Amino acid sequence: MADTYCPDCKRATEVVFDHSAGDTVCSECGLVLEAHSIDETSEWRTFANESGDNDPVRVGGPTNPLLADGGLSTVISKPTGEYLSSSVTRWQNRGSNPDRSLIQAFKTIAIMADRLGLVATIKDRANEIYKKVEDQKPLRGRNQDAILAACLYIACRQEDKPRTVKEICCVANGATKKEIGRAKEFIVKQLEVEMGQSMEMGTIHAGDFLRRFCSHLGMTNQAVKAAQEAVQKSEELDVRRSPISIAAAVIYIITQLSEDKKLLKDISLATGVAEGTIRNSYKDLYSYAARIVPSGLQRNEDLRQLCNP
């Protein structure tokens, strides 16, 4: 029971909820304050045909505007031994579903995105990209896994949550970096033809990868903050290296100046950047160490700990 203002009693009184009728009744005068109200609480009854199925869900999935039927088509379950259900299921399998390949592609994208820990907006963007390419030109004869991985890579770039090609390659069901790169160029070309203008991919910064790399290395919060500050300062420098290489080199510099030192081999494994590439990027940043290293680590004796490349 709860207190609600009653116009007959002219004061707040306790009310009783009649769930069967959906009425709210004053406990003192019996006036119906609200009739046929809608119960917005969860539904816990089971509407399944099988007695062993205790799933209380009685609605379908959300609509999908990328599918011809909106994703609301009827699917007949597997037969339970009866001739009728077996026959109906067989006829359903024989029927042509124009969205069958799309549904399978969307499932593959969802699996890859889940393995990378990506949010739903990136998955939806990847689905949209694949749908546009698939509508514009058939993808028969091309590496399907590479196409789907490239769609996910582009979606990450456009949503400002970039992933390296090596990270995408790890969940691409065997597609190589070269195949994903070719598929990305093909998709970008097709979409630019459709839009009639250059395709916006988003700019990659070293800071986009830094926190994830630091997490893989198990760095302390103090070291992570120092690395983030150093990366921001490094963007002002004229260092012609890829953002991923700069992020790896900055991590190497900061860890050498902190108490929690990391081996170059471990940084290479966490970032996916070759040890030689990290060394070359470190050489380019070494002369700017006094400018990019945070003030808390800029003591002369600390800077001397950095090995001369």
N, C-alpha and C positions, 0 to 999 in steps of 0.2 A: 504494500500500500504506500501511497504518497500523498502529499498535501497539494490540493489544487483549489483555486477560488471557485466557490459555488454561488451563482447569481441568486438562488432562492434563499440560501442561508446568509448571503451577503458577507461571507468571510471564507477564509481558507479552511477547508475540511479535508479529512482523509477520504480518498477515493478507492474504489475496488475495480480491478480490471477483469472483465468477463471475457476470457480468451476465446471461448466457443462462439460467442456472438460478436465479439469485437467491440464491446461497449465499455465506456468508462462511467461508473456510477458513483454518485455521492453516497457515502456510508451513513449519513445522518438523515437526509430527506429523500433519498432514493432517486433523485433527478439524474437522468442520463446526460452527462456532460459532453460525451463524444460517442457517436454511433458508427459502427462498421469501420473501425480503424484497421489499418493494414499492419500486420505483424511483420516487421522487418528483421526479425531474428533468424538465425540459421535453421535450415530444415534438416532434421536428423532422421526422418523416416527413410526406409529403403524401398526403392521402386524397381529393383532388379527382378527379372523373371526367375533367375536361379536362386535357390534358397541359400547356397553357400556364398553368394556375393553380398557382402555387407556394405558396399559402397553407397553412401546416401546421395550421391550426385544424381540429379535428374535433369540436367541441362547439358547441351552440347558445348563444343568449344567455341571460341570467339570467331567472328566472321573474318575472312581474309580477302581483302579487295583485290589481291593479285591473282586469285583463282577465278575461273569462269563462273562457278556456282557459288562463289563467296565462301567456300569451304564448308558448306552446309549440306552436302550430299549425304544420302543414306548409305550406310555400309552394313551388310548383313554379316552377322557373326559366324564363326566356324560351326559346322554341323555337329549335332549331338547324337547322331545315329539314326535320326528319322530321315526317311527318303525325301520328304518334301523340302526340308531345310537344306539337305545336301544338293538337291536339284537346283534350288533357288541360288545357292551360293555358286554353283558351277556356272549358271547363266550370268550371274553378276561378273564373274571373272572373265567371261567371254566378251562382255560388253566393253566398248571403247571409252576410256576416260581421258578426255583431252588434257586433264591436269595431272595425270599420273606421273609424268617425268618431272613436272614442277614440284609436286609434293615430295618426291624423293630427293630432289635437289635441295629443297628447303630443309628437309630433315638432316641432310649431310652438313649444310651450313650451320644448323643449330648444334650439331654434335661438335664440330670444330670450334665454334664459339664458346661452348660450355667448357671444352678442354682448355681454352685460353682464358677462361674467366671473364668473358666479355658481357656487357650489359645488353638488354633486349633491343635498345635503339640501334646498336651496331648490327645485330642480326637482321632487324627489319630493313636497314639500309642495304645490307648485302643482298637480301632477297629482292629488293627493288631493282638493284643494279643487274642482277641475273635475269630478272623478268624482262627488263628493257633490251638486254642483249639478245635474249632468246626470241623475243618478238621480232626484232629487227632482222636477224639473220640466223638461220639454223646452225646449231653447234655440232652437227653430225661430223664425225671424223676428227674432232679435236679432243684433247685430253680433258675429260670432264672434271677430274679432281683438280687439275691445274686451274681450270676456269673458275670453279667454286672457291678455291683458295685465293685467287686473284680478286674475286668480288669481295671477299672478306678483308683482304689487305686494303683495297681501295676504300671500303666502308670505314675501316679504322682510321685511315688518313682523313677522310672527310668529317668524321666525328671528333677529330682532335684527340684521338686515343691511339696513336700509331703503334704498330708492332713491327718488329724487324722481319725481313723475308725469311730469315732462318727460323724464327719462332713460328711463323705461319707454315713453313715447310715441315715442321715437326708434327703437325696435326693434319697434313694434307694427303694422307693415305697413299704415300709413296711418290707424290709429285716432287720433282727436283726444283731447286732454286731457279735454274735456267728455264724450265717449263713454266713456272709461275711468272717469271719475268716476261716471257713471251706472251703469256695469256693476259697479263696486265696491259701490255702495249696494245694487244688486239682489242681488248675491252675499251680502253681509253679512245682508241681510234674510232670504234663503232659509235660510241656515245657522242663524240665530238661531231661526227657526221650527222647524227640525229639532232643534236642541239644547234648545230651550225655555228658553234663557237668553241673556244678552248675549254677544257674541263678543269674545274677547280679541284685540286687534290689536297690542298692544305699544306702549310709549311711545317717541316720537321725541325724540332729544336732538340738539343742535347738533353734539356731538362725533361722532355717527354719520356725519356727512358730511364732517367737517373734513379728515381725512387724505386722502381721495380728492380733494377740491377742491385741497388743497395740492399733491398729486402732479400734477394737471392743470396747475398754474401753475409747476411746476418749482422750488418753494421749497426753501431749504436746510434741513438737519435742525435747525439752531438755531432758525430761524424757525418751523418746524413745531411744535417743542416749546413755544415761546413762545405760539403760537396755541392749542395744546391746553390750556395752563395758563390762558390768558385765557378760553377757553370754559367751563372748569370753574368759574371764579369768576363768570362771567356768569350761571350757573344760579341763583345765590343772589340775583340782583337781580329786581326786579319790572319786567321789560321785556316788554311784551305784543306780541311779534313772533314769527313762525314760526321754528322752529329753523334752517331753511335760511337765512333772512334774517340771523339772528344770526351764523351761521357765516361768511357772506359779509362782514358788517360787521367781525367780529373779524379776518378775514384782511386787510381793508383797513387797519385800525388797525395791525396788527403790521407789515405791509409798509411802511407809511409811516414807522415808527420804525426799521426795519432798513436795511441797506445795499442790499438787493435789493428795490427799490421796484417795485410793480406798478400799472399803470394801472387805473382803475375799469372801463374798457371790457373789459380782459382778465379781471378778476375776474368781471364779469357773464357773459362767455362761458363761463368755467370752471365757474361755479356754476349757471348757468341762471336767475339772479335779475336782474330788471331793474335798471338803474342807478339809477332813481328810488327803488326799494325799498331798495337798499343805502344810499343817502343818508339816507333816513328812519330806517333802523335805526341808522346811524352817529350821527345826531342823538340818538337815545335813549341810546346807549352813551357818548357823548362826555363827559357829566358824570361818568361812573363810570370814566373812563380810568385815573385814579390807583389805583383799586381792582382793576381787572382786568388791567392791564398787568404782566407779570412784573418783578421787582425789577431785573433786568439792563438793562431798557429804561426805567426810571422816573426817569432823571436829568431835572432841570428843563429843561435845554436840549433834551432829546429830546422831552419832552411838548409843548414849545412848537412843535415841528415839525408837530404835528397842526393841520390847518386848522380854524378855527372854523366850525361849520355855520351 
